[in-house]
Amino acid sequence: MKVPFFRHDLRPDQADQVARVLSSPFLTSGSIGREVESKLCEYFGVKNAALINSWTNGAAAALLALDIGPGDEVIVPAQTFIATANVVELVGAKPVFIDVDAATLLMSLEGVRKAITPRTKAVIPVHLYGQMVDVQALKKTLSDRPDIAIIEDSAHCFEGDLDGVKPGRHSTCAIFSFYATKNITSGEGGALITDDDGFYERFLQTRMHGMSAAAIDRFSLGNYRHWDMTRLGMKANLPDLLACLLPEQIDSIDSRLPRREELAVAYEHIFADMPIRLPGRLQNAKHARHLFVIHVPRDVRDMAVDTLGRDGIGVTVNYRSLPTLTFYQRKYGYDANSFPVSEEWGAGTISLPFFPSLTRQEQQHVISVVKEKIVPMVKRGLLTGSRPD
Ligand SMILES: Cc1ncc(COP(=O)(O)O)c(C=O)c1O
């Protein structure tokens, strides 16, 4: 049996939405995008939302809107996708990595406190796998440095919350990804939400080359109007051709979460009796259940990935610790001991197939292969002295 790593839920009849855009005169960011942005404001209870063509471009535009550049530092967790740190490099600033909490794998506030310097301009907490960093507590930690922006990397957490509080309520902004495998997707895309009106105005410019007016506004009266450019920007807007796929998914996201929860709990229940580590659950959080990850000893991981692949099971690794990747290692001279929790997790983690349309048979196949082939490898490794991590 073959089980893909991911299968999206978009249906052929959603092409009708695309056809509606094709029959309108405006293909890029227009009225449909504006409607989606209003929907996002309503969903998150925030004042402003802006669609973007990827988390990455949106985050780079956000850093530009905050005037972050050479000489500045931005604190990021070592355990995340490369984009979180890369955007900091791209604007010429320095990503200052900190280790994550051993139980939750989320950025630790103690780590943030220790990493702050006079050059710190922002912190990017990552809501890894769908569980939220305590952004309210982070804001308190930064209370004597109100100049430090908080940019939530909410690529994994659209529908999650912490103590009933959703992303975007205690930060400068929260940024979502609508990449192909995300809980809401338009193939590529994303959104930024913010309650800070001044930042939002600057972001609208850095999202569009730094121009003072978007195309829909430049032609709003049917005549061309001049625009100015007062700051440097990206091209990070989402076209209506993709935005049109989002409204239905936003409306149904909360009703789709119980299925993800059911699949996650089924995995967790079975793996609880096996020598396999799972990330700890926060008690006071609604988990957005973006990825389902397990952890095996480091000398077993790559063999386990190959074995799962040979049995037709699509798996990935989210993520090897960023400071161990060649670019960051070479540039900043990190080694395996620099961020030990993240390094250890990254050396042993495997992401299993996990998506709402995963059938019971498919999940059962994954569980059987883990139980019959991966667990014996782990046990053999433990017997011959590999660390249980
Ligand atoms: C934690 C995290 N941050 C940022 C990104 C980048 O998102 P995008 O592909 O929309 O640029 C991803 C994408 O997978 C991610 O997982």
Ligand as a Chemical Component Dictionary entry (heavy atoms), coordinates in Angstrom:
data_LIG
# 
_chem_comp.id                   LIG 
_chem_comp.type                 NON-POLYMER 
_chem_comp.pdbx_formal_charge   0 
_chem_comp.three_letter_code    LIG 
# 
loop_
_chem_comp_atom.comp_id 
_chem_comp_atom.atom_id 
_chem_comp_atom.alt_atom_id 
_chem_comp_atom.type_symbol 
_chem_comp_atom.charge 
_chem_comp_atom.model_Cartn_x 
_chem_comp_atom.model_Cartn_y 
_chem_comp_atom.model_Cartn_z 
_chem_comp_atom.pdbx_ordinal 
LIG C1 C1 C 0 7.703 27.479 10.247 1  
LIG C2 C2 C 0 7.669 27.990 8.840  2  
LIG N1 N1 N 0 7.970 29.284 8.608  3  
LIG C3 C3 C 0 7.967 29.784 7.373  4  
LIG C4 C4 C 0 7.645 29.007 6.284  5  
LIG C5 C5 C 0 7.708 29.604 4.910  6  
LIG O1 O1 O 0 6.454 29.643 4.302  7  
LIG P1 P1 P 0 6.311 29.934 2.735  8  
LIG O2 O2 O 0 6.609 28.662 2.006  9  
LIG O3 O3 O 0 4.855 30.356 2.599  10 
LIG O4 O4 O 0 7.237 31.032 2.416  11 
LIG C6 C6 C 0 7.299 27.669 6.458  12 
LIG C7 C7 C 0 6.954 26.840 5.300  13 
LIG O5 O5 O 0 6.917 25.663 5.298  14 
LIG C8 C8 C 0 7.325 27.142 7.762  15 
LIG O6 O6 O 0 7.051 25.848 7.981  16 
# 
loop_
_chem_comp_bond.comp_id 
_chem_comp_bond.atom_id_1 
_chem_comp_bond.atom_id_2 
_chem_comp_bond.value_order 
_chem_comp_bond.pdbx_ordinal 
LIG C1 C2 SING 1  
LIG C2 N1 SING 2  
LIG C2 C8 DOUB 3  
LIG N1 C3 DOUB 4  
LIG C3 C4 SING 5  
LIG C4 C5 SING 6  
LIG C4 C6 DOUB 7  
LIG C5 O1 SING 8  
LIG O1 P1 SING 9  
LIG P1 O2 DOUB 10 
LIG P1 O3 SING 11 
LIG P1 O4 SING 12 
LIG C6 C7 SING 13 
LIG C6 C8 SING 14 
LIG C7 O5 DOUB 15 
LIG C8 O6 SING 16 
# 
